[in-house]
Amino acid sequence: MELIYIGIGILVFLLIRALHKIRVRDQEESDKKIAFGKWAKEQKDPQLVSMVRHLMSEGRFKTWEEAVRYAEGTLGTPSPEARSHRQANDTEGTAS
């Protein structure tokens, strides 16, 4: 009987771990969507935004930042918001 309780305990533990991982992944995805939405609102070029959306829907890039860099290179118009965002990320870990 004790083995059954131990087995049930292990299954419950594994289930909770799996559900937690799914919740964390979903939260990360929603954070990415919110960040992309903010970026898209700040853009002046609707062609760039639609191109990035299209590239992301195709699944060619893992992050929307990579898709922005590719789209900017294709269109030849770098966006100042994405550039300043990248520069801010580059200096986060450095000492002043």
C-alpha positions in Angstrom: 0.0 0.0 0.0 2.9 2.3 0.8 4.3 1.7 -2.7 1.1 2.9 -4.2 1.2 6.2 -2.2 4.9 6.7 -3.2 4.0 6.1 -6.9 1.1 8.5 -6.7 3.3 11.1 -5.1 5.9 10.7 -7.8 3.2 11.1 -10.5 1.8 14.2 -8.9 5.3 15.7 -8.6 6.0 15.0 -12.3 2.6 16.5 -13.3 3.2 19.6 -11.3 6.6 20.1 -12.9 5.3 19.6 -16.4 2.5 22.1 -15.8 4.9 24.6 -14.4 7.1 24.4 -17.4 4.1 24.9 -19.7 3.0 27.9 -17.8 6.5 29.5 -17.9 6.7 28.9 -21.7 3.3 30.4 -22.2 4.2 33.5 -20.1 7.4 33.9 -22.2 5.5 33.8 -25.4 2.9 36.3 -24.2 5.8 38.6 -23.1 7.3 38.4 -26.6 4.0 39.3 -28.1 3.6 42.3 -25.9 7.1 43.5 -26.7 6.5 43.1 -30.4 3.2 45.0 -30.1 4.9 47.9 -28.4 7.6 47.9 -31.1 5.1 47.8 -33.9 3.2 50.8 -32.5 6.3 52.9 -32.4 7.3 52.1 -36.0 6.6 54.7 -38.7 7.1 52.2 -41.6 4.1 49.8 -41.9 5.9 47.9 -44.6 8.6 46.9 -42.1 6.0 45.8 -39.5 4.1 43.7 -42.0 7.3 42.1 -43.3 8.4 41.2 -39.8 5.0 39.7 -39.1 5.1 37.7 -42.3 8.6 36.4 -41.5 7.6 35.4 -38.0 4.5 33.6 -39.3 6.7 31.6 -41.7 8.8 30.5 -38.7 12.1 31.6 -40.3 13.4 33.3 -37.2 13.2 32.4 -33.5 12.9 35.9 -32.2 11.2 39.0 -33.7 14.4 41.0 -33.2 16.2 38.7 -35.7 13.3 39.2 -38.1 13.6 43.0 -37.7 17.3 42.9 -38.4 16.7 40.8 -41.6 13.8 43.0 -42.7 15.8 46.2 -42.1 18.6 44.8 -44.2 16.2 43.8 -47.0 14.4 47.2 -47.0 17.6 49.2 -46.3 15.9 51.3 -43.6 17.2 50.7 -40.0 14.7 51.7 -37.3 16.1 53.9 -34.5 14.0 52.1 -31.9 15.4 48.7 -32.6 18.9 50.0 -32.8 18.7 51.8 -29.4 17.1 48.7 -27.9 20.0 46.6 -29.1 22.5 49.1 -27.8 20.8 49.1 -24.4 21.0 45.3 -24.3 24.7 45.4 -25.2 25.6 47.6 -22.2 23.5 45.9 -19.6 26.3 43.6 -18.3 29.2 46.0 -18.5 30.5 48.0 -15.6 30.3 51.8 -15.8 
